[in-house]
Amino acid sequence: MTSVEKPVVSLRGADIPLVRSGSGRQVLVLHGGDGPVSHLPFATALSGDFELLHPTHPGFDGSPIPEHFDGLQDLVFLYLDLIDSLDLRDAVLMGFAMGGWLAAEIASIMTGRTALFSKLVLVDSVGIKPGGPMDRDIADVFAMSEKELLKATWHDQSYGPDLTVMTDEQLQLLAADKVAHGLYTWEPYMHNPKLRHRLHRIDIPTLLIWGENDGIVTPQYGEALRDLIPGASMSVISDAGHNPHVEQPGEFARIFGHFAAG
């Protein structure tokens, strides 16, 4: 039987909700622009073998953004403080989309601290720009219509949110999440130009998990990211878009479990 704790960690003016569930090897889970993932079936499946730690980024799920925050680097250093405050050992660092970018930044900084994090998992991550100035490497999620975004994000579009049945409170939270997502990823759009020159520092086994039908960042983008991380491997999940952990939770949990337990 798994337990769920929901403490709030206060760090330098930011209150970070932190959901803990399950038991076993620790996994620090960094969510993407769609908000927390602790309630999703893949997380429930993993909690039987792992202790999942799910922090909520400031600005998401109704939480405030510190006044001095203006980009992802502020989030990077806040999470370095959070990591210092947690009792982590031999943990897995996992990030989704924007959270994958965040995880890659953290892993490139924390070289040599393999007793803390021993593995890295990036899921349909952003963070680099493989092409030239005029190449559209990452779909512009802020300029797309709802229909275009739905098609680019999901293999099975029925998994997308139905705005017509959402309450006013849910719509307000969704709008606030989009504001926070924009704050962290807008300029430069969805990447750090310097990150590609730092990824060689990552010194822990790394797995990229990707949805075969991702229209936000394609598997080719994932391959370019993989090739910048020493020894990294990549698993592509069929019948899944930008959120393979949602569309194919069983296969996602299987791939993650095999890598994390190895």
N, C-alpha and C positions, 0 to 999 in steps of 0.2 A: 504494500500500500504506500503510495507516494504522498508526500506532504507539500504544501505550498505556503510560502512565507512572502509577505509583501512589505518589507521595511522600506524606509526612505533613508538614503545616505546623503548627508549634508556635507558639501565640499565647496569651500570658497564662494559662498553666495548662491550655489546651485543645489537644489534638492532633487536627487535622482531616485525615482521609484525603482526598486530592485526586486523582481520576482525570482524566488528560488523554488525549484521543484525537482523531485526525484532524488536519487542517490547513486553514487558511483564516481567515476572520473568526472572532473569538473569541465564544463563547457561555458565559456563566456560568449553570449549570443548578442551580436550587434545588429539591430534591425535596420531596415532600409526606409525609404520615403513613405511606405505604406503604413508605418507605425509598428507597434509591438506585435510579436508573433507568438507569445507564450501561450495563447489560447488555441493555437492551431493543432490539428491532429498529429503532424509530424513531431511536435514538441512532446505531446502526450506519449507517443510511441517511444521516443528516446529516453523519457524520464524513468523508464524501467531499468536502464543500464547506466545512466549518466545523471549527474547533478547539473541542471541547467540554471545558469544565472542570466536573467534577462533585465538589463537596465533599460530605462526609457530615456531617449535623448531629450534634453530640454527643448520645449516647444511642441512636442508631440503628446497626444492623448490628454490635452488640456493643461500640460505643465508649462510654466513660464520660461522665457528665454532670458538669461542674464543680459543686462543692458550693454555690456562690453562685447558681446558676441557678434561677429560679422562674417564668419566663414567656418569651414570645416576644421581649420587648424585650431580654433578655440576648443572644438569638441575633442580633437586629438589630445590636447594637453589636459583637459578635464578628465578624460578617461585614463590617462597616465596616473593622475592623482587617485582616481577610483581604484585602479589596479593595485596601487600601493596600499590602499586601505583594506583590500580583500585578502583573505588567507588562501591564496592560490598556490597550487603545486602540481606540476605535470599536467596542466590544463590544456584544453583545446580552445583556440580563439577562432570564432566563426562569425562571418559578416555577410549580410545580404545586400546587394546592390550598393547604395550609398554606404551602408554599414560594412560592406566588403572593402570599399575604398578606405574607410576609417581603420579597419583591421589591418590592411596592408601598410598604412602609414605607421601604425603602432608597432607592427612586427619589424619594420625596417629600422625603427628607433631602438628597439629592445634587443638588438643583437647581443648574444652572449648570455642572455638570461633564460636559457633553455630549461632550467629547473622550474621556472614559473609557467611558461608556455612551451609545450613540446611539439605542438602541431598547429597548422593553420588551414582553415577551410574558407574559400571565397566562393560565394554563390551569385552568379550572374552579376558580377561586380563591375562598377565603374571605377574611375580613378586615373586613367591614362588617356592619351590621345595618340593612337598609333599612326594616323595619317597626317597629311599636310594641312595647312591653314584653311583650305577650302573644302576639305573632306568632312562629310558628316559621319563621324564615327559613332556618335551616340544620338539617338532620336531625341528631338526637342519635345520633351513631355509637357513643357509649359505652353507650347504653341499649338499643340494638337487639339483637335476637337475631341469630345468625349468618345465619339465613335471610332476615330482614328487611334486614340489611346487604348481603347478596349481591344482593338484588333492587334496592335503592336505588343500588348502586354500578355495576352492570353492565347493559348492554343484552343482551349474550349472557353468561348466568351461568356458562357453561363456562370463562370467563376467570378466575373467582374462585379463590382458593386452596382446595385440598382438604385439610382438616386431617387426614383419615383416613390419608393416605399420607405425611405429613410426619414426619421423624425427630424425636427428642427435642430435638436441637440446634436444628433449624429452628423447632420450637414455642417454645423458650426465646427465640430471637431475635425471633420474632413478638410474644411477650408483652412483651419489653423495648422493642420499637418502639412498642407501644401505650402503655406507661408514659411514654415520651418524648413521644409525640404528646399525651397528656393533660397533661403538664407544661407544654407550650408553648401549649396551646389551651383549657384548661379554664375559666379564670376571668379575664375574661368569656369565655363560650363562643365560641370560633372567631372573635373579632373584637376590634378595638380601638375603643371608642366615639369616640375622637378622630381616627381615621384618615380618616373621611369628610370632616372639615373640613381635611384636609391634602393630599388628593389633587389639588387644583387646582394644587399646586406642581409636579407632574410636567410636565416641559418637553421630553420626547422622544416621538417617535411611539410609540403604544401599541396593541397588538393583543390582544384577548381571544379565545381559542379555547375553545369549549365543546362538550360532548357534548349532543346534542339530548335524550337520555333520562336525563340526570343527575337522580337522585333525592336527592342530598345537597344540592347547590345547583343549582336549576333555571336554565334559560336566562333566565328573568325576573329572577332574582337577578343573573346576569351583566349583563343590560341596565342594572340599577340601578347596578352598579359601573362599567360603561362610561360612563354619563352623568355620573359624578363626575370623570372624567379628561378634561381638555381635548383635543378632537380624536380621542379613542380610537375605534377601530372593533372590530367583533366578527364572528367567523366561527363558525358552528354546524355541527358535523359530525353527519350522520345516522348511525343505527345505532351509536351510541356513548353510553356513560353517563358516569360521573365521570372516566374515564380514556381519553379519545379517542386519546391517543398509544399506548395498548396495543391497543384494539379496532380502530382504523383507522390504523395507523402510516403507511401510504403516503399517505393523504389528509392526515394531520397534517403529515408531512414536506413535502408539496407546499405547503400553506398557509404553514407557517413559512418555508420556503425563499423563496417569492415575496415575503413581507414583509421578511425579513431582508436579502435581496439588493437590494431596491429602494432 
